[in-house]
């Protein structure tokens, strides 16, 4: 397929424009990735610093874990007792001997 002079007058400037647009999109992707990496590293540093400062909250967290475990154990015992007391809606109530 050969291109005529008129077609080249339109095609060549459009290829330069397309190349510029592709380069701009690549540059914007790279800058977006760099800013995301920068933000994640700042967040990581912030998280590291906050862990060092939270020594006091660790002590209270241990107390709450023990109380939560006791509460969950008590709930399990109560639910097991309730399940034992409950009757099944149809199991054991009707026998079909017509079979």
N, C-alpha and C positions, 0 to 999 in steps of 0.2 A: 504494500500500500504506500503510495507516494503522496507526499503532502504538497499542496500548491502554495504559492507565495502568500495568498490571502489567509490561508489556514495557519501558516507559520506566524503571521503578524498577530494572530489571536492566541495561538498555543504557547509561544515562547514566553510572553509576559505572564501568562497564567501559571506556567511552571515555576517561575521565580516567586510569584505570590504564594503558591502552594508550598514551596520550600521554606519560605519565611514563616508561614503559619505553622508548619510542622516543627521548625526549630523553636518557635515561641512556645508551642505546647510542650515540647520536651523540656525546655528551660523552666516552665511553670511547674511541671511535674517534679523536677529535681528540687526546686525551691520549696515546694509543698512537702516533699519527703524530708528535706533538711529541717524545716520548721517543726515537723512532727517529731523527728528524732530529738531535736533540741527540747521540745516541750516534755517528751517522755523522760529525758535525762534530768530535767529540772524537777519533775514529779518524783522520780526515783530518789534524788537527793533530799527532797522534802520529806519523803516517807522514811528515809534512813534517819534523818534528824528527829523526826517525831517519835520514833521508837526509843531513842536514847532518853528523851524527856519524859516518857510515860512509865517510869519505875513505880510511882505511887499507885497507878491504876492496876498494876499487876497484882498487888496485894489484895485489892478488893475483888478482882476477877476470880481469884481462887475461892473466896468465900461464896461468891454467887454460883460457881460451878458446883460446889458441894451441895448447896441448897437446891439447885436445879436437879441434880441427880437424885436427891432424896424425894423431891416432889414427883419426878418421873417414875421412880420405883413405886411410890404410893399409888399413883394413877394406874400403873400396870396391874397392881394387886386388885384395885377396885374394879377395873375392867374385866379381869379374869373372873372375879366373883359374880359380876353382872352377867357375863356370858354363861356361867354355869347355871344361874337361876333362870335364864330365858328359855322358853320353850320354842322349838322350831315350829313355824306356822303350819306345815303339812306333814312333816316327818313323824311317823309313829302314831298318827291320829286315825288313819284309814287304811284298812287292808282290803285289797281286791282279790277275792278268792274265785272270781268267775273265770279266770284264765284257763 
